Structure formats: structure tokens, C-alpha cells
Amino acid sequence: MNPPERDDWRLFRGDGVPRHMEMPPAPPWRRFGGGERPSPEGERLSPEGERPSSEEERPSPEGEQAAPGEEQAPAASGRSRPAPYLIAPEHADVVNAALHLRRPLLVTGSPGTGKSSLARAIAHELDLGEVLRWPVNSRSTVQDALYRYDAIGRLRETALRRDRDEAEPDIGSFVRLGPLGTALVPGERPRALLVDELDKGDVDLPNDLLTVFEEGEFEIPELARLPEDQSVVEVLTERPGERATVRRGRLVCDEFPVVVITSNGERDFPPAFLRRCVRLELPTPDEGRLRAIVTAHLGDDALEEVDQLLDTFLRRRAARELATDQLLNAVFLRAGGMDVTAEGLLEAVLHRLGGAV
């Protein structure tokens, strides 16, 4: 039975009359770190059931969780344990193959199938710490993902210190490792790296990654040229407050990082790159899986609102591309008393993802 529809959900009325309106609680997957607001269960959650590990990383509205009710023991870091990521045993076996082979895991599938969330689920279960994220776009280069050298900043600082008769600044303060470079920093445990939407990058980007993936090391020429008495340099990393030691301009990993690469299938990758990856195709969630996702994110009560919306979602998904988080948005609005069947509103929430807008 659907809850009674309320008129107070209309915060904006378009009548030009100013009102002081209290904002309603946001969906769990749209809460950010500036001031933590509790979820209905008393904990701040992402759509994956995770507590965001830093204020900089916004939760992604994709991924699939097990139904709530399982015991959530405290993690080693002291944070609450997130709900398990829902994944079929045969797909988990593919993940394990990549872990054993120390190969990147190339994850493909439709939007909203949990590709990016899988990296966080792996890092959580293996206690690898916060996931390093490299969001790829058309301007992305391997160079920037490995490190960035602020030559202009160093030149300015050097000039200022010379004017004050002070020692020149350490070059390491002007070299910062990117997400890929930071993932290769030696440590007690391997690090987790998410290379998100590699298919959006330049056509040569996958081939540019081959050497790094094969050798697990890279050179920083600006440091390699330094004299022998400066052969050991402490550089900045992607993680605030962390420094890494680079010797003779080369950084070599101890353990190959856990690398998850996602692709929406917008283009093919070269055979040489595919040969170095373990491939996993995540299927589009069926009706049973969708119900479990709704339950995990919005609770058992949300299932009372899902039947009609789920039927509409499945029917529209068969004709056009839709993502799981669009269903979550519709159910969240309906559970809050909004008339999602109103003219234009359902179309706005369950809009197609492909084609011209």
C-alpha cells in the first residue's frame, strides 16, 4: 500500500513567494562530509552501505549490497563495517583470480551495476585502506597519474629564499605522486587503486599503461638527474600528510597494487592491454537483485513502494538504458510522499542515459 501523498514535499512552488523551508533529509547516498548527518539507522551511509572514508571522496550511487540485518562488526580502523557488497560467487572467483595473479581487474557492465563500488568492497574486505581513485577523462595522461612536478613553484620559492639568504627548498616538496604513483609506493600491505572509466581516455592511454603494469615501477627524471648526495628524496603523495621515499629517481613497488579498472564499453581496448588484465563483466541486476538493493539502501519498508515503480523501471530499461540509482531515486521520493506519477516527474527521474538530451 502506498503512503498518502503529501503536498509539503513541494519546496519550490514557482509562485515567486519567499518562504523559509526546512530541507528534508537527503538520500543516504547524497550525504557529504562537511557535517555528518545520520541515516535512518543512525549511521551515515553511501549507497554501497559504506561510511565514506574521507570528506573528499563522495559516495557513488552505484553498487549492490546485501540485505541489512547482518552483524556489522567494527573494522580494524575503528570504523563501522559496511554492509557486504552483493556479488555472485562466480564473479567473486574472477576477483580472486586477479588478486592471486597480481593483475589489474578490468570490470565492464552497464551504468549502475556496481563497477566502481567493487573497488571499495575489495579494499574493505582486504583491509587495504582508502581507495586511491583516478577518474579518467579525455585529457588524462599516465604522466599525471604517476606524478606532478611544480617547477614554477620551486623556482619562485628558490628566488624568495635566495633574497632572504636562506637555503634552497627541498625538491621533494614540489613533487607529488598521483593516484597511480601513490598506489606503487612500497608499504606493509598493497594499496587499492580505482581507474575509473578508462574508455573515456585517449585511445593510446591503455598502451601507455603497459610498462607500469608490467614492471611495477617508474622513473621521475627530475629526481634521477640529481647528484649522488641528493639521491634519496622524500616526495608528497596523493594522501594528505604522507611522504614516500624515492631513490635515484625511481620508485619500485613491493607488492603490485590491487587495481580495478572500469569501462562502460564505449570503445575497445588493444589486445596487448587486455592480455595483462583479468576481465569481469557485471550483469544488469534482475528483479530479485533490485529488490535486495532497495532494501539495503532504504530499508524493508521501502519494498512496499517498489512494486509499481519496479515494473515501470524494468519496462523502461528494456527499451532504453537506465541505471540502478535511478530506481533508488524514484523509490526514495515515493517513500517520502511525493507523487512520482505526476506528469513529467517520473520521466525526469527515469530518463534515458544514452542519446541526445
C-alpha positions as CSV (number, residue, x, y, z in Angstrom):
1,M,0.0,0.0,0.0
2,N,1.4,3.4,-0.9
3,P,1.7,6.1,1.8
4,P,-0.6,9.1,1.5
5,E,0.7,11.7,-0.8
6,R,1.6,15.0,0.9
7,D,1.7,18.5,-0.5
8,D,4.6,19.6,1.7
9,W,7.2,17.9,-0.5
10,R,6.9,20.8,-2.9
11,L,9.7,23.0,-1.5
12,F,9.7,25.1,-4.7
13,R,6.3,26.2,-6.0
14,G,7.2,28.7,-8.7
15,D,4.9,31.4,-7.4
16,G,7.7,33.9,-6.5
17,V,6.7,33.9,-2.8
18,P,9.8,33.6,-0.5
19,R,9.4,31.0,2.3
20,H,11.8,29.7,4.9
21,M,11.6,26.0,4.1
22,E,13.4,23.3,6.1
23,M,15.3,20.9,3.8
24,P,14.2,17.3,4.2
25,P,16.7,14.6,4.9
26,A,18.8,13.7,1.9
27,P,19.0,10.2,0.4
28,P,21.8,8.2,2.2
29,W,23.9,8.2,-0.9
30,R,23.8,12.1,-1.2
31,R,25.2,13.0,2.2
32,F,28.6,14.6,2.4
33,G,31.3,15.1,4.9
34,G,31.0,18.7,5.9
35,G,28.7,17.9,8.8
36,E,27.7,14.2,9.2
37,R,24.0,13.6,9.3
38,P,22.8,10.2,10.4
39,S,21.0,7.8,8.2
40,P,17.6,6.4,9.4
41,E,19.6,3.6,11.1
42,G,21.8,6.1,12.9
43,E,24.9,5.8,10.6
44,R,26.0,7.8,7.6
45,L,26.0,5.6,4.6
46,S,26.8,5.6,1.0
47,P,24.6,3.7,-1.5
48,E,27.1,0.9,-1.1
49,G,26.5,0.8,2.6
50,E,29.9,2.3,3.3
51,R,30.9,5.1,5.6
52,P,32.8,7.4,3.4
53,S,36.5,7.1,4.3
54,S,37.3,10.8,3.8
55,E,35.5,14.1,3.3
56,E,37.0,14.4,-0.1
57,E,35.5,11.3,-1.6
58,R,31.9,11.5,-2.4
59,P,29.9,8.2,-2.4
60,S,28.9,6.9,-5.8
61,P,25.3,5.9,-6.3
62,E,26.1,2.6,-7.7
63,G,26.9,-0.9,-6.3
64,E,24.8,-3.6,-4.7
65,Q,24.6,-4.5,-1.1
66,A,23.4,-7.5,0.9
67,A,20.1,-7.0,2.7
68,P,20.5,-5.4,6.2
69,G,20.4,-7.4,9.3
70,E,23.8,-9.0,9.2
71,E,26.0,-8.2,12.1
72,Q,28.3,-5.3,11.5
73,A,31.5,-5.7,13.5
74,P,33.9,-2.8,13.9
75,A,36.6,-2.6,11.3
76,A,40.3,-2.7,12.1
77,S,40.5,1.1,11.7
78,G,37.7,1.6,14.2
79,R,35.1,2.5,11.7
80,S,31.8,0.5,11.4
81,R,31.9,-2.3,8.9
82,P,29.8,-1.6,5.8
83,A,27.2,-4.0,4.6
84,P,28.7,-6.6,2.3
85,Y,28.8,-6.0,-1.5
86,L,26.4,-8.3,-3.3
87,I,28.3,-10.3,-5.8
88,A,27.7,-13.7,-7.3
89,P,30.2,-16.4,-6.4
90,E,31.3,-16.9,-10.0
91,H,32.1,-13.1,-10.1
92,A,33.9,-13.2,-6.8
93,D,36.1,-16.0,-8.2
94,V,37.2,-13.7,-11.0
95,V,38.2,-11.1,-8.5
96,N,40.2,-13.7,-6.6
97,A,41.9,-14.8,-9.8
98,A,43.1,-11.2,-10.4
99,L,44.3,-10.9,-6.8
100,H,46.3,-14.2,-7.0
101,L,47.8,-13.3,-10.4
102,R,48.6,-9.7,-9.3
103,R,46.9,-8.5,-12.4
104,P,44.6,-5.5,-12.9
105,L,40.9,-6.3,-12.8
106,L,39.0,-4.9,-15.9
107,V,35.3,-4.5,-14.9
108,T,32.7,-3.8,-17.5
109,G,29.0,-3.6,-17.4
110,S,26.1,-1.2,-17.8
111,P,25.9,2.0,-15.7
112,G,24.8,1.3,-12.1
113,T,25.9,-2.3,-12.0
114,G,28.4,-1.6,-9.2
115,K,31.7,-1.4,-11.1
116,S,33.3,1.4,-9.1
117,S,31.8,0.2,-5.9
118,L,33.6,-3.1,-6.3
119,A,37.0,-1.5,-5.7
120,R,35.8,-0.2,-2.3
121,A,34.3,-3.5,-1.4
122,I,37.6,-5.3,-2.2
123,A,39.7,-2.7,-0.3
124,H,37.4,-3.0,2.7
125,E,37.4,-6.8,2.9
126,L,41.2,-7.0,2.5
127,D,41.8,-4.1,4.9
128,L,43.8,-2.1,2.3
129,G,42.7,1.3,3.5
130,E,41.2,4.1,1.5
131,V,40.9,3.5,-2.3
132,L,43.0,5.7,-4.5
133,R,40.9,7.0,-7.4
134,W,42.0,8.1,-10.8
135,P,39.0,9.4,-12.7
136,V,39.9,9.2,-16.4
137,N,38.9,11.8,-18.9
138,S,39.9,12.8,-22.5
139,R,42.9,14.8,-21.1
140,S,44.2,12.2,-18.7
141,T,47.8,11.0,-19.1
142,V,49.9,8.3,-17.4
143,Q,52.4,11.0,-16.5
144,D,49.9,13.0,-14.4
145,A,48.6,9.8,-12.8
146,L,52.2,8.9,-11.8
147,Y,53.5,12.3,-10.5
148,R,53.4,16.0,-11.0
149,Y,56.4,18.4,-10.6
150,D,55.7,22.0,-9.8
151,A,58.8,23.6,-11.5
152,I,57.3,27.1,-11.4
153,G,56.5,26.9,-7.7
154,R,60.0,25.6,-6.9
155,L,61.6,28.4,-9.0
156,R,59.6,31.1,-7.1
157,E,60.4,29.6,-3.7
158,T,64.1,29.4,-4.5
159,A,64.2,33.0,-5.6
160,L,62.4,34.1,-2.4
161,R,64.8,32.2,-0.2
162,R,67.8,33.5,-2.0
163,D,66.6,37.0,-1.4
164,R,66.5,36.2,2.3
165,D,69.8,34.3,2.3
166,E,68.1,31.1,3.2
167,A,68.8,27.6,2.0
168,E,67.1,26.4,-1.2
169,P,63.9,24.4,-0.7
170,D,63.9,20.6,-1.0
171,I,62.8,19.5,-4.4
172,G,60.7,16.8,-2.8
173,S,58.2,19.4,-1.6
174,F,57.4,20.2,-5.2
175,V,56.9,16.6,-6.4
176,R,53.6,15.0,-5.7
177,L,52.7,11.4,-6.7
178,G,49.4,11.0,-8.4
179,P,46.9,8.1,-7.7
180,L,48.8,5.6,-9.8
181,G,52.2,6.6,-8.4
182,T,50.9,6.5,-4.9
183,A,49.5,3.0,-5.4
184,L,53.0,1.8,-6.2
185,V,54.6,3.2,-3.0
186,P,56.0,0.3,-1.0
187,G,54.3,-0.5,2.3
188,E,53.3,-3.2,4.6
189,R,50.2,-4.0,2.5
190,P,49.4,-3.3,-1.1
191,R,47.2,-0.3,-1.9
192,A,44.0,-0.3,-3.8
193,L,43.6,1.8,-7.0
194,L,40.4,2.5,-8.9
195,V,41.0,3.6,-12.5
196,D,37.5,4.9,-13.3
197,E,36.1,4.9,-16.9
198,L,39.3,4.2,-18.8
199,D,37.4,4.1,-22.0
200,K,36.9,7.9,-21.7
201,G,40.6,8.4,-22.1
202,D,42.8,8.9,-25.1
203,V,43.0,6.0,-27.5
204,D,46.7,5.5,-26.6
205,L,46.2,5.6,-22.8
206,P,45.8,1.8,-22.3
207,N,49.0,1.1,-24.2
208,D,50.8,3.8,-22.2
209,L,49.9,1.9,-19.0
210,L,51.5,-1.4,-20.2
211,T,55.1,-0.7,-18.9
212,V,53.9,0.5,-15.5
213,F,51.6,-2.5,-15.1
214,E,54.3,-5.0,-16.3
215,E,57.2,-3.6,-14.3
216,G,55.6,-2.1,-11.2
217,E,58.0,0.9,-11.2
218,F,58.5,4.2,-12.9
219,E,61.2,6.9,-13.1
220,I,61.0,10.6,-12.1
221,P,63.5,12.2,-14.4
222,E,63.7,15.4,-12.4
223,L,65.0,13.4,-9.4
224,A,67.1,11.0,-11.5
225,R,69.2,13.9,-12.6
226,L,70.1,15.0,-9.1
227,P,73.7,14.4,-7.8
228,E,74.6,11.4,-5.7
229,D,74.4,13.3,-2.4
230,Q,70.7,14.0,-3.2
231,S,69.8,10.5,-4.5
232,V,67.3,9.9,-1.7
233,V,64.3,12.3,-1.8
234,E,61.1,12.4,0.2
235,V,58.2,13.3,-2.1
236,L,54.5,14.1,-1.4
237,T,51.8,11.5,-2.2
238,E,48.1,11.6,-3.1
239,R,47.3,11.1,0.5
240,P,47.5,14.2,2.7
241,G,50.4,14.2,5.1
242,E,52.1,11.2,3.6
243,R,55.5,11.2,2.0
244,A,57.3,8.5,0.0
245,T,61.0,7.8,-0.4
246,V,62.3,7.8,-4.0
247,R,65.9,6.6,-4.5
248,R,67.9,7.6,-7.5
249,G,64.8,8.9,-9.2
250,R,63.0,5.5,-9.3
251,L,60.0,4.2,-7.3
252,V,59.6,0.5,-7.2
253,C,56.6,-1.3,-5.6
254,D,57.0,-4.2,-3.2
255,E,53.5,-5.7,-3.9
256,F,51.6,-4.9,-7.0
257,P,48.6,-2.8,-6.0
258,V,45.0,-4.1,-6.2
259,V,44.0,-2.3,-9.4
260,V,40.3,-2.1,-10.5
261,I,39.7,-0.6,-14.0
262,T,36.2,0.2,-15.0
263,S,34.8,0.7,-18.5
264,N,31.4,1.4,-19.9
265,G,32.3,-0.2,-23.2
266,E,32.4,3.0,-25.2
267,R,35.3,1.6,-27.2
268,D,37.5,-1.5,-27.4
269,F,41.0,-1.8,-25.8
270,P,44.1,-3.1,-27.6
271,P,44.9,-6.9,-27.3
272,A,48.2,-6.1,-25.6
273,F,46.4,-4.3,-22.8
274,L,43.6,-6.9,-22.4
275,R,46.2,-9.7,-22.2
276,R,47.5,-8.1,-19.0
277,C,44.1,-7.8,-17.3
278,V,41.6,-10.2,-15.8
279,R,38.2,-9.4,-17.2
280,L,34.9,-9.3,-15.3
281,E,31.6,-8.5,-16.9
282,L,29.0,-7.5,-14.2
283,P,25.4,-8.3,-15.3
284,T,22.5,-6.0,-15.2
285,P,20.6,-6.6,-11.9
286,D,17.5,-8.7,-12.3
287,E,14.3,-8.1,-10.3
288,G,15.4,-10.0,-7.3
289,R,18.7,-8.2,-7.1
290,L,17.0,-4.9,-7.5
291,R,14.7,-5.6,-4.6
292,A,17.7,-6.5,-2.4
293,I,19.4,-3.2,-3.4
294,V,16.4,-1.2,-2.5
295,T,16.2,-3.0,0.9
296,A,19.9,-2.4,1.6
297,H,19.7,1.3,0.9
298,L,16.2,2.3,2.1
299,G,15.1,-0.5,4.4
300,D,12.5,-3.1,4.4
301,D,9.6,-0.6,4.5
302,A,10.7,0.7,1.0
303,L,9.7,-2.6,-0.5
304,E,6.1,-1.6,0.0
305,E,6.6,1.2,-2.5
306,V,8.6,-0.7,-5.0
307,D,6.2,-2.9,-7.0
308,Q,4.7,-0.4,-9.3
309,L,7.9,1.6,-9.7
310,L,9.9,-1.6,-10.3
311,D,7.6,-2.7,-13.0
312,T,7.9,0.7,-14.7
313,F,11.7,0.7,-14.3
314,L,12.1,-2.8,-15.8
315,R,9.8,-1.9,-18.7
316,R,11.6,1.3,-19.5
317,R,15.0,-0.4,-19.0
318,A,14.2,-3.0,-21.7
319,A,13.7,-0.2,-24.2
320,R,16.5,2.2,-23.1
321,E,19.5,2.4,-20.9
322,L,18.7,3.0,-17.2
323,A,20.9,2.8,-14.1
324,T,20.0,1.2,-10.7
325,D,20.4,4.5,-8.8
326,Q,17.5,5.9,-10.9
327,L,15.2,3.3,-9.4
328,L,16.5,4.2,-5.9
329,N,15.8,7.9,-6.5
330,A,12.2,7.1,-7.6
331,V,11.6,4.8,-4.5
332,F,13.1,7.4,-2.2
333,L,10.8,10.1,-3.5
334,R,7.8,7.9,-3.4
335,A,8.5,6.8,0.2
336,G,8.7,10.4,1.2
337,G,5.1,11.0,-0.1
338,M,6.0,12.5,-3.4
339,D,3.6,11.8,-6.3
340,V,6.2,10.3,-8.7
341,T,3.5,9.5,-11.2
342,A,2.8,13.2,-11.7
343,E,3.2,14.4,-15.2
344,G,6.8,14.8,-16.2
345,L,8.2,13.8,-12.8
346,L,8.7,10.1,-13.4
347,E,10.1,10.8,-16.8
348,A,12.6,13.2,-15.2
349,V,13.8,10.6,-12.7
350,L,13.8,7.6,-15.1
351,H,15.2,9.4,-18.0
352,R,17.3,7.6,-20.6
353,L,21.1,7.7,-20.3
354,G,22.1,7.4,-23.9
355,G,21.5,9.6,-26.9
356,A,20.9,13.3,-27.3
357,V,19.4,15.1,-24.3
